[in-house]
Amino acid sequence: MLWIFLAILFASIILGLPIAFGLGIAAVVMAVLSDIPLSILIEQSIRGVNNFPLLAIPFFILVGEVMSAGGIARRLMELAGALVGFMRGGLGQVAITGSMFFGGISGSAVADTAATGAMMIPSMKQQGYSAPHATAINTVSSVIGIIIPPSIPLILFGIVTETSISRLFIAGIVPGLLIGFALMVTTFIMASIEHAGQTRKFELGRLWQAFKAAWLALVLPVIVIGGILGGVFTATEAAVAALLYSLFISLTVYREFRPRELWGMLIRTARLTGMVLLLLAFATVIAWFLTINMVPQTLVRQVQAITQEPFLLLLIVAGLLLLVGFVMDLTPAMVIMAPMLTPIVTSVGVDPVYFGVLMAFILGIGLLTPPVGTCLYVGCGVGRVTMEQLVRAMLPYYGALLVVLLVLIAFPGLVTWLPDLAAVRGN
């Protein structure tokens, strides 16, 4: 069954079919070969999407839309400029810091690439950055948005592996900050080499003015992260609270978009959510087929025969996921691979919360690598550069991300200590 599934999946990728359709075809073929009634496919697909935490996905997508149109994202970027614009690399550092703010609310790497890129790339070009370099900084920093909570990939991982989404969100805070720091160091070095990026003298008055303009926007990550950390909200409830708050300040305080624009936002949100739910529905059917055929259990035994050393196993899994990221987008890769790989790593004592963050990060790197890197295509469109130019400019940043990946594999405590601390305090 595993080989049948993989053959149909790869055939779908080669033919250019949407991954969801490939999964659906595989499910039907496997049902026919197993002499299983097709009605069971419908039951399993409904079970996959009939899940309350999934409501967080459309709400967080809509929050990102409201932020972009309502002036929230722009004010956060201005605050980032006042905060780190004095560092070497100037606007490059601002773009990365802004992504940390923006990603901490929208939960989407693609939304981060489009929003921050449109705001930052033209100004960066004026300050001496080459178009590929400016685009590379804004594109690579988008990976922070799927690690710092909220994170749509972490929501999907939590659902398909039955792992606590709140603990996953908390676990993503430190790795997200570490990724941001690594990218800022790389930008500092590259700006020194290319002599690009003017700096502005740090002015406390400018920082204060930017803070006053953006403090209402800063309440959003406090609502999301603080509410989850404090046990006030579940992840889904935090998404609803964030949406209501962002709508309130955008419509009544900032007044930078009209209520009639909300209809277009709802349409875009529905399209993205529908794509995710269709993938999840068919992936649930595939996971059920593989489980009744003992595929996960067989894989666990085979891998344990190779090694039971967690570090070595994680290196092998990380290498596999990097390869998967080259040919498959993050969302389908997460819903397909997470149920198969999580039992393997947990069998040697790896915390599923830790593995969820690690998997989201690795597949996030796949968003930045050709030939199917979604963020690469968005970055090329926003920055008006070719794929070859962008990939060449991103090479130093790929190195920085891989260094962070090795650090997280070598020191799992960087990921797990904060959710463990929150659990102790909760008790």
C-alpha positions as CSV (number, residue, x, y, z in Angstrom):
1,M,0.0,0.0,0.0
2,L,2.8,2.4,0.8
3,W,4.4,1.9,-2.6
4,I,1.1,2.3,-4.4
5,F,0.5,5.5,-2.5
6,L,4.0,6.9,-3.3
7,A,3.8,5.9,-7.0
8,I,0.5,7.7,-7.4
9,L,1.7,10.7,-5.5
10,F,4.8,11.1,-7.5
11,A,2.9,10.6,-10.7
12,S,0.6,13.4,-9.7
13,I,3.5,15.7,-9.0
14,I,5.1,15.0,-12.4
15,L,1.8,15.5,-14.2
16,G,1.3,18.8,-12.3
17,L,-1.9,17.8,-10.6
18,P,-2.8,19.5,-7.3
19,I,-1.5,17.4,-4.4
20,A,-5.0,17.1,-3.0
21,F,-6.3,15.5,-6.2
22,G,-3.4,13.0,-6.2
23,L,-4.2,12.0,-2.6
24,G,-7.9,11.5,-3.6
25,I,-6.9,9.3,-6.5
26,A,-4.6,7.3,-4.4
27,A,-7.3,6.8,-1.7
28,V,-9.8,5.5,-4.3
29,V,-7.2,3.1,-5.9
30,M,-6.2,1.8,-2.5
31,A,-9.8,1.3,-1.5
32,V,-10.6,-0.7,-4.7
33,L,-7.5,-2.9,-4.3
34,S,-8.4,-3.5,-0.7
35,D,-12.1,-4.2,-1.5
36,I,-13.1,-1.5,1.0
37,P,-16.5,0.3,0.5
38,L,-16.0,3.9,-0.8
39,S,-18.4,5.1,1.8
40,I,-15.6,4.5,4.4
41,L,-13.5,7.1,2.5
42,I,-16.2,9.7,3.0
43,E,-16.4,8.8,6.7
44,Q,-12.6,9.1,7.2
45,S,-12.4,12.4,5.2
46,I,-15.1,14.0,7.3
47,R,-13.4,12.8,10.4
48,G,-10.2,14.5,9.3
49,V,-11.8,18.0,8.9
50,N,-14.4,17.7,11.7
51,N,-12.0,19.1,14.2
52,F,-12.5,22.2,16.3
53,P,-8.9,23.4,16.3
54,L,-9.0,23.7,12.5
55,L,-11.1,26.9,13.0
56,A,-7.9,28.6,14.0
57,I,-6.6,28.4,10.4
58,P,-9.2,30.7,8.6
59,F,-9.1,33.1,11.6
60,F,-5.4,33.5,11.5
61,I,-5.4,33.8,7.7
62,L,-8.0,36.6,8.0
63,V,-5.9,38.3,10.7
64,G,-3.0,38.5,8.3
65,E,-5.3,40.0,5.6
66,V,-6.6,42.6,8.0
67,M,-3.1,43.5,9.2
68,S,-1.9,44.2,5.7
69,A,-4.9,46.3,4.7
70,G,-5.6,48.0,8.0
71,G,-2.2,49.6,8.7
72,I,-1.1,47.3,11.4
73,A,1.7,45.7,9.5
74,R,3.0,49.1,8.3
75,R,3.1,50.4,11.9
76,L,5.0,47.4,13.1
77,M,7.6,47.8,10.3
78,E,8.0,51.5,11.3
79,L,8.6,50.4,14.9
80,A,11.1,47.9,13.7
81,G,12.9,50.6,11.8
82,A,13.2,52.8,14.9
83,L,14.3,49.9,16.9
84,V,17.1,48.3,14.8
85,G,17.6,50.7,11.9
86,F,20.9,51.9,13.4
87,M,22.5,48.5,12.9
88,R,24.7,47.8,9.9
89,G,22.5,46.5,7.2
90,G,19.9,49.1,8.0
91,L,16.6,48.2,6.3
92,G,17.7,44.6,6.0
93,Q,17.7,44.4,9.8
94,V,14.4,46.2,9.8
95,A,12.9,43.7,7.4
96,I,13.9,40.7,9.5
97,T,12.7,42.3,12.8
98,G,9.4,43.3,11.1
99,S,9.0,39.7,10.0
100,M,9.3,38.6,13.6
101,F,6.6,41.0,14.5
102,F,4.4,40.2,11.5
103,G,5.0,36.5,11.7
104,G,4.0,36.5,15.3
105,I,0.5,37.4,14.3
106,S,-0.3,36.1,10.8
107,G,1.2,32.6,11.0
108,S,1.8,32.5,7.3
109,A,5.2,32.6,5.5
110,V,3.6,33.5,2.2
111,A,1.7,36.4,3.7
112,D,4.9,37.6,5.4
113,T,6.8,37.5,2.1
114,A,4.1,39.5,0.2
115,A,3.4,42.1,2.9
116,T,6.9,42.9,4.2
117,G,8.4,42.6,0.7
118,A,6.0,45.1,-0.8
119,M,6.8,47.6,1.9
120,M,10.6,47.1,2.2
121,I,12.1,46.1,-1.1
122,P,11.7,49.5,-2.9
123,S,13.2,51.4,0.0
124,M,16.1,48.9,0.3
125,K,16.9,49.3,-3.4
126,Q,17.2,53.1,-2.9
127,Q,19.7,52.5,-0.1
128,G,22.1,50.6,-2.3
129,Y,20.8,47.0,-1.9
130,S,20.8,45.1,-5.2
131,A,17.4,43.8,-6.1
132,P,18.3,40.2,-5.5
133,H,19.8,40.9,-2.1
134,A,16.9,43.0,-1.0
135,T,14.4,40.3,-2.1
136,A,16.5,37.5,-0.5
137,I,16.4,39.2,2.9
138,N,12.6,39.7,2.8
139,T,12.0,36.2,1.4
140,V,14.2,34.2,3.8
141,S,12.9,36.0,6.9
142,S,9.4,34.8,6.1
143,V,10.3,31.4,7.5
144,I,10.1,33.0,11.0
145,G,6.4,33.4,10.5
146,I,5.8,29.7,10.6
147,I,7.8,29.2,13.8
148,I,6.9,32.1,16.1
149,P,3.3,31.5,17.2
150,P,0.7,31.5,15.8
151,S,1.7,29.0,13.1
152,I,-0.6,27.3,10.6
153,P,1.9,24.4,10.0
154,L,2.0,23.8,13.8
155,I,-1.7,23.7,13.9
156,L,-1.8,21.1,11.2
157,F,0.9,19.1,12.9
158,G,-1.0,19.2,16.2
159,I,-4.2,18.0,14.5
160,V,-2.7,15.1,12.4
161,T,-0.6,13.8,15.3
162,E,-2.9,14.7,18.2
163,T,-0.3,16.9,19.8
164,S,-1.1,19.9,22.0
165,I,-1.3,23.0,19.8
166,S,-0.8,25.3,22.7
167,R,2.5,23.5,23.7
168,L,3.6,23.6,20.0
169,F,3.0,27.4,19.9
170,I,4.9,28.0,23.1
171,A,7.8,25.7,21.8
172,G,8.1,27.8,18.7
173,I,9.0,31.1,20.5
174,V,12.7,30.5,21.2
175,P,13.6,28.8,17.9
176,G,11.8,31.6,16.0
177,L,13.9,34.2,17.9
178,L,17.1,32.2,17.2
179,I,16.3,32.1,13.5
180,G,15.8,35.8,13.5
181,F,19.1,36.4,15.3
182,A,21.0,34.2,12.8
183,L,19.5,36.0,9.8
184,M,20.3,39.4,11.4
185,V,24.0,38.3,11.8
186,T,24.1,37.1,8.2
187,T,22.6,40.4,7.0
188,F,25.2,42.3,9.1
189,I,28.0,40.4,7.4
190,M,26.6,40.6,3.9
191,A,26.0,44.4,4.3
192,S,29.6,44.8,5.3
193,I,30.8,43.0,2.3
194,E,28.5,44.7,-0.2
195,H,28.6,48.1,1.5
196,A,24.8,48.3,1.2
197,G,22.2,49.6,3.6
198,Q,22.4,53.0,5.1
199,T,22.1,53.2,8.9
200,R,20.2,55.8,10.9
201,K,21.3,57.2,14.2
202,F,19.4,55.7,17.0
203,E,17.0,58.3,18.3
204,L,15.0,57.7,21.5
205,G,12.4,60.3,20.4
206,R,11.8,58.5,17.1
207,L,11.5,55.2,18.9
208,W,8.9,56.7,21.2
209,Q,6.9,58.2,18.4
210,A,6.9,54.8,16.5
211,F,5.9,53.0,19.7
212,K,3.0,55.4,20.3
213,A,1.8,54.8,16.7
214,A,2.2,51.0,17.0
215,W,1.4,50.1,20.6
216,L,-2.1,49.1,19.8
217,A,-0.8,46.8,17.1
218,L,1.7,45.3,19.6
219,V,-1.2,44.2,21.7
220,L,-2.1,41.6,19.0
221,P,0.9,39.3,19.7
222,V,0.3,39.8,23.4
223,I,-3.2,38.6,23.0
224,V,-2.1,35.5,21.0
225,I,1.1,34.5,22.9
226,G,0.2,35.9,26.3
227,G,-3.2,34.4,26.2
228,I,-1.9,31.0,25.4
229,L,1.0,31.1,27.8
230,G,-1.4,32.3,30.6
231,G,-3.9,29.6,29.9
232,V,-6.6,32.2,29.1
233,F,-7.1,31.0,25.5
234,T,-6.8,27.9,23.4
235,A,-5.1,28.4,20.1
236,T,-8.5,28.6,18.4
237,E,-9.9,31.1,20.9
238,A,-6.8,33.2,20.6
239,A,-7.3,33.4,16.8
240,V,-10.9,34.6,17.2
241,A,-9.8,37.2,19.8
242,A,-6.9,38.4,17.6
243,L,-9.3,38.8,14.6
244,L,-11.9,40.8,16.6
245,Y,-9.2,43.0,18.0
246,S,-7.5,43.6,14.7
247,L,-10.8,44.5,13.1
248,F,-11.7,46.8,15.9
249,I,-8.5,48.9,15.7
250,S,-8.3,48.8,11.9
251,L,-11.9,50.1,11.5
252,T,-12.2,52.5,14.5
253,V,-8.7,53.7,15.3
254,Y,-6.4,53.5,12.2
255,R,-9.3,53.6,9.6
256,E,-7.1,52.6,6.7
257,F,-9.5,50.2,5.1
258,R,-13.3,50.2,4.5
259,P,-15.7,47.6,5.7
260,R,-16.6,46.7,2.1
261,E,-13.0,45.5,1.6
262,L,-13.7,42.7,4.1
263,W,-15.6,40.8,1.5
264,G,-12.5,40.3,-0.7
265,M,-10.5,39.3,2.4
266,L,-13.2,36.7,3.2
267,I,-13.1,35.2,-0.3
268,R,-9.2,34.9,-0.2
269,T,-9.4,33.4,3.2
270,A,-12.1,30.9,2.1
271,R,-10.0,29.8,-0.9
272,L,-6.8,29.2,1.2
273,T,-8.8,27.4,3.9
274,G,-10.6,25.2,1.4
275,M,-7.3,24.1,-0.1
276,V,-5.9,23.2,3.3
277,L,-9.1,21.3,4.4
278,L,-9.2,19.3,1.1
279,L,-5.6,18.3,1.6
280,L,-6.3,17.3,5.2
281,A,-9.5,15.3,4.3
282,F,-7.7,13.1,1.8
283,A,-4.5,12.9,3.9
284,T,-6.6,11.5,6.7
285,V,-7.9,8.8,4.4
286,I,-4.4,7.9,3.3
287,A,-3.2,7.8,7.0
288,W,-6.0,5.5,7.9
289,F,-5.2,3.1,5.0
290,L,-1.5,3.1,6.0
291,T,-2.3,2.5,9.6
292,I,-4.6,-0.5,9.0
293,N,-1.9,-2.0,6.8
294,M,0.6,-1.6,9.7
295,V,2.9,0.8,7.6
296,P,3.9,3.1,10.5
297,Q,4.6,0.2,12.8
298,T,6.7,-1.5,10.1
299,L,8.7,1.7,9.5
300,V,9.4,2.1,13.2
301,R,10.8,-1.4,13.4
302,Q,12.9,-0.9,10.3
303,V,14.4,2.4,11.5
304,Q,15.0,1.0,15.0
305,A,17.0,-1.7,13.4
306,I,19.2,0.9,11.8
307,T,19.7,3.2,14.8
308,Q,18.1,4.0,18.1
309,E,20.3,7.1,18.7
310,P,18.0,10.1,18.7
311,F,20.6,12.5,17.3
312,L,21.5,10.3,14.4
313,L,17.9,9.5,13.7
314,L,16.9,13.2,13.7
315,L,19.7,13.9,11.2
316,I,18.4,11.2,8.9
317,V,14.8,12.5,9.2
318,A,15.9,16.1,8.7
319,G,17.7,15.0,5.5
320,L,14.6,13.3,4.3
321,L,12.4,16.3,5.0
322,L,14.8,18.6,3.2
323,L,14.5,16.4,0.1
324,V,10.7,16.3,0.5
325,G,10.7,20.1,0.7
326,F,12.4,20.4,-2.7
327,V,9.4,18.7,-4.5
328,M,6.4,19.3,-2.2
329,D,4.8,22.4,-0.7
330,L,4.8,22.7,3.1
331,T,1.1,22.0,3.8
332,P,0.7,18.7,1.9
333,A,4.2,17.6,3.1
334,M,3.1,18.2,6.7
335,V,-0.2,16.4,6.6
336,I,1.3,13.4,4.7
337,M,4.7,13.0,6.5
338,A,3.8,13.9,10.1
339,P,1.7,10.9,10.8
340,M,4.3,8.6,9.4
341,L,7.4,10.1,10.9
342,T,6.2,11.1,14.4
343,P,5.9,7.5,15.6
344,I,9.4,6.8,14.4
345,V,11.0,9.6,16.3
346,T,8.9,9.2,19.4
347,S,9.9,5.5,19.6
348,V,13.4,6.6,20.5
349,G,12.2,9.1,23.1
350,V,11.9,12.3,21.1
351,D,9.3,14.8,22.3
352,P,6.5,15.1,19.7
353,V,6.3,18.9,20.5
354,Y,10.0,19.3,19.7
355,F,9.6,17.3,16.5
356,G,6.7,19.3,15.4
357,V,8.6,22.6,15.6
358,L,11.6,21.0,14.0
359,M,9.5,19.6,11.1
360,A,7.8,22.9,10.5
361,F,11.2,24.6,10.3
362,I,12.7,22.1,7.9
363,L,9.6,22.2,5.6
364,G,9.7,25.9,5.9
365,I,13.2,25.9,4.4
366,G,11.5,24.0,1.5
367,L,9.4,27.1,0.9
368,L,12.6,28.8,0.0
369,T,14.1,26.2,-2.3
370,P,13.4,25.5,-6.0
371,P,11.7,24.1,-7.9
372,V,8.4,24.4,-5.8
373,G,9.3,27.0,-3.2
374,T,6.2,29.1,-2.8
375,C,7.9,32.0,-1.1
376,L,10.5,32.1,-3.8
377,Y,7.9,32.7,-6.5
378,V,6.2,35.3,-4.4
379,G,9.5,37.0,-3.7
380,C,10.4,37.0,-7.4
381,G,7.1,38.7,-8.2
382,V,7.4,41.3,-5.5
383,G,11.1,42.0,-6.0
384,R,11.0,41.7,-9.8
385,V,14.0,39.4,-10.0
386,T,14.6,36.1,-11.7
387,M,14.6,32.8,-9.8
388,E,18.3,32.3,-10.6
389,Q,19.2,35.8,-9.2
390,L,17.2,35.2,-6.0
391,V,18.6,31.8,-5.3
392,R,22.1,33.0,-5.8
393,A,21.6,35.9,-3.4
394,M,20.0,33.5,-0.8
395,L,23.0,31.1,-0.6
396,P,24.5,32.7,2.6
397,Y,21.0,32.7,4.2
398,Y,20.5,29.0,3.4
399,G,23.8,28.4,5.3
400,A,22.5,30.3,8.3
401,L,19.3,28.3,8.4
402,L,21.1,25.0,8.2
403,V,23.4,26.1,11.1
404,V,20.3,26.9,13.2
405,L,18.8,23.5,12.2
406,L,22.0,21.7,13.4
407,V,21.9,23.7,16.7
408,L,18.2,22.7,17.3
409,I,19.0,19.0,16.6
410,A,22.0,19.1,18.9
411,F,20.2,20.9,21.7
412,P,16.5,19.9,21.9
413,G,16.2,21.7,25.2
414,L,16.2,25.0,23.3
415,V,12.8,24.0,22.0
416,T,11.3,22.2,24.9
417,W,12.3,24.2,28.0
418,L,9.7,26.9,27.6
419,P,6.6,24.6,27.1
420,D,7.9,22.5,30.0
421,L,8.2,25.6,32.2
422,A,4.7,26.7,31.2
423,A,3.4,23.2,32.1
424,V,5.1,23.3,35.5
425,R,3.6,26.7,36.3
426,G,0.2,25.6,35.1
427,N,0.3,22.7,37.5
